[in-house]
Amino acid sequence: MVNVCRQTVSHYVSLFNEGGLELLLHRDFAPGREPFLTEEQQEKIKQLVLTTTPAELGWDVASAWNTKLLQSYVAKQFGVSISREALRKLLHRKGLSWTRPTYTLAKGNPDEQKQLEKQMDLIKKLDHQGHRRCRSSVHR
């Protein structure tokens, strides 16, 4: 009816008989398995994702971390084998979610920009003076 084996029910009854509801509900240990990574290691991974790129660390040419790269990083840095899904869940627990990377374009060279503007002005002047630029020989 509650999907608990008879031994578990017997254990719960014994705890209740010894110390009542307080002892039954008291836990001095965390439920579940020990985490693969310490809290410090988990925080280090979060900061890594937030502040660096794989390219900056020489891991890949990628501009953003993904679970495959993080899996390799964790194995090498911490000696822990962890699944990509476990990494995704870890990042989610840390308040991170997957987004597409955004790119910031580098500033152009001011000298080259001035030269390009001069060339464009020259092309415009030639067009206004009746000179034709080369066009495709195919006519529609």
N, C-alpha and C positions, 0 to 999 in steps of 0.2 A: 504494500500500500504506500509506503514512503521510500521504497528502494534502498533500504539500509539493512545490512546483514544482522542476524540475531546477536552476534558478539558485540557489535557496535551499540545496539540498543541496550544490551546488558551492561556495557561500560558506562553509558550515559546514566542509567538507573543507579549504578553504584556511586558515581560522582554526585548525583543529586541527593542520594541518601546520606552521603558523607557531609556535604556542605551546602546543600540546598541549591537554589538557582544561581547563587553567586559563584560557587565552585564549578558548576556546570558550564557557565558562560566565560569563566576566567581562562585566558590563554597567556602563557608566558613565552610563546614562540609565534613567529609569523607563519601563517598557513602556506602550504605549497613548497616548492623546491627553492633552493638557494639560487639567486640570480647568477647568470654566467659572468656578468660584469659587476664590479663594485659600483657604488654610487658615484665615486670619484671618476672612474673610467667612463661611466655613462655621461657625466657632465662634460668630460673632456671631448667625447664624441660630439655632443651637442655644440660646444664652442667651436670645434673643428668645422662642422657643417656651416655654422653661422659666420665664421670669420675668414675662412680660407677656401681655396679651390684646389682640386687635385693637381692642376697644372703648377700652381705655386709651390707645392710640395714635391713635385717631380713624380707624381704617381701616374699621371695620364695627361693627355692634352685637353681633357674635358674641362669645361668652365664651371661645372657644378657636380656635386657629389651625387652618386646614386647608390643603391644598396649593394650592387656588385662591387663597386670600388671600396665602399665602407667595409664590406665583408673581408676583402683582402687586407685592408688597413688594420682591422681589429685582429686578424690572425697574426699579422707580422708584429704589431706593436704590443699586444697583450697576450699572445699565444693562446687565443681562445677561438674555437671554431663555432660560429654562430650562423644560423640560417638568415637569408635575406628577409624573410617574413618576420623573424624575431627582431631584426634591426628596424624594420618598418614600424613595428609595434612600439619598440623602445623610443624611437623618434617621436611617434605620436603621443606617447605618455609624457614626453618632455615638452610637448606643446608645439612640435613642428609638423608641418604637413607638406606634401609634395607639391611643387609648383614648377611651371616651366621656367627655365633660366631666363633672366633678362640680360641683355647685352648693353654695354656702354661703349659708344663709339669713341675712338681716340680723337683728340683735337687735330685738325689738319694743320699742315705747315703753312704759316701766313705768307711766306714768300711764294710758294707754289700756288696758293689761292690767288694772289695778285697777278701772277703770270697767266693763270687760267682766265681771269677776268679780262685781261688785256687781249688775249686771244679771242675770247667771245665777242668783245667790242669790235675787233677787227673783222670778224666774220659777219657781224651785223652790218657794219659799214659797207662791206663788199656787196652784201645782199641788197642794200638800199641803193647802191650805185648801179645796179643792173647786172652785175656779174652773177653768173650762176655757178653754184657749187656742183660738183659731180653728183650725178644721180644715176640710178639704175637704168640700164638700157631697155629693160622690159617695160612696155607700156600696157596700160589696161584699157 
